[in-house]
Amino acid sequence: MKKPARTVCPEAEIVCLCNEVTRGEIEKAIRSGCDTLNKIYDRTQAGVGPCGGSCRKFIGPMLDQYLQTGEFPNCAIRKKTGRTK
């Protein structure tokens, strides 16, 4: 019996709409050692836009899951917009 195909989100998915920071950029920052939200914000400029950081609620779970499992979520981060660059 075949396993169902895993849904993989594109690295081009925009997580921070204000600064157009993609999921791929955030994942790269985390993989390269950004292990706190502030380090991610400093490296990528996500979470520090004029909106006041509305994307932070998406970045936190990404970081938590990676720190706990070594993997990122395999679903869209921004389920409502799914915007890509």
C-alpha positions as CSV (number, residue, x, y, z in Angstrom):
1,M,0.0,0.0,0.0
2,K,1.4,3.4,-1.0
3,K,1.7,6.1,1.6
4,P,-0.1,9.4,0.7
5,A,2.2,12.0,-0.8
6,R,3.4,14.6,1.7
7,T,2.4,18.2,1.0
8,V,5.5,20.3,0.8
9,C,5.2,24.0,0.9
10,P,7.3,26.1,-1.5
11,E,10.2,28.0,-0.1
12,A,8.8,31.0,-1.9
13,E,5.8,31.2,0.4
14,I,5.9,34.7,1.9
15,V,5.7,34.6,5.7
16,C,6.4,38.3,6.4
17,L,4.2,40.4,4.1
18,C,5.7,43.8,5.1
19,N,9.3,42.9,4.3
20,E,8.5,40.1,1.8
21,V,10.6,37.5,3.7
22,T,10.0,34.0,2.4
23,R,9.7,30.7,4.3
24,G,12.9,29.6,2.6
25,E,14.8,32.6,4.1
26,I,13.5,31.9,7.5
27,E,14.3,28.2,7.3
28,K,17.8,29.0,6.1
29,A,18.3,31.4,9.1
30,I,17.1,28.7,11.5
31,R,19.3,26.0,10.0
32,S,22.3,28.3,10.1
33,G,22.0,28.8,13.9
34,C,19.2,31.3,14.6
35,D,17.7,29.5,17.6
36,T,15.6,32.4,19.0
37,L,13.0,34.6,17.5
38,N,15.1,37.7,18.0
39,K,18.0,36.1,16.0
40,I,15.6,35.3,13.2
41,Y,14.2,38.8,13.2
42,D,17.7,40.3,13.1
43,R,18.9,38.0,10.3
44,T,15.9,38.1,8.0
45,Q,14.0,41.4,8.9
46,A,10.9,39.2,9.4
47,G,8.7,40.3,12.3
48,V,9.9,43.9,12.4
49,G,7.8,45.5,9.7
50,P,5.4,48.4,10.0
51,C,2.5,46.1,10.9
52,G,4.2,45.5,14.3
53,G,5.1,41.9,13.6
54,S,1.9,40.1,12.7
55,C,4.0,37.3,11.1
56,R,5.6,36.5,14.5
57,K,2.7,34.1,15.2
58,F,3.8,32.0,12.2
59,I,7.5,32.1,12.8
60,G,7.3,31.0,16.4
61,P,5.7,27.6,15.6
62,M,8.2,27.1,12.7
63,L,11.1,27.6,15.1
64,D,9.6,25.5,17.9
65,Q,8.9,22.5,15.6
66,Y,12.4,22.7,14.2
67,L,14.0,22.8,17.6
68,Q,11.9,19.8,18.8
69,T,12.1,17.6,15.7
70,G,14.8,18.9,13.4
71,E,12.1,19.4,10.7
72,F,9.9,22.2,9.6
73,P,6.1,22.1,9.3
74,N,5.1,20.4,6.0
75,C,2.0,22.6,5.5
76,A,1.5,26.2,4.4
77,I,2.6,28.7,7.1
78,R,0.0,31.3,6.1
79,K,-2.9,29.1,5.3
80,K,-5.2,32.0,4.3
81,T,-3.0,33.9,1.8
82,G,-0.4,31.4,0.6
83,R,1.3,34.3,-1.3
84,T,4.6,33.6,-2.9
85,K,7.3,35.8,-4.2
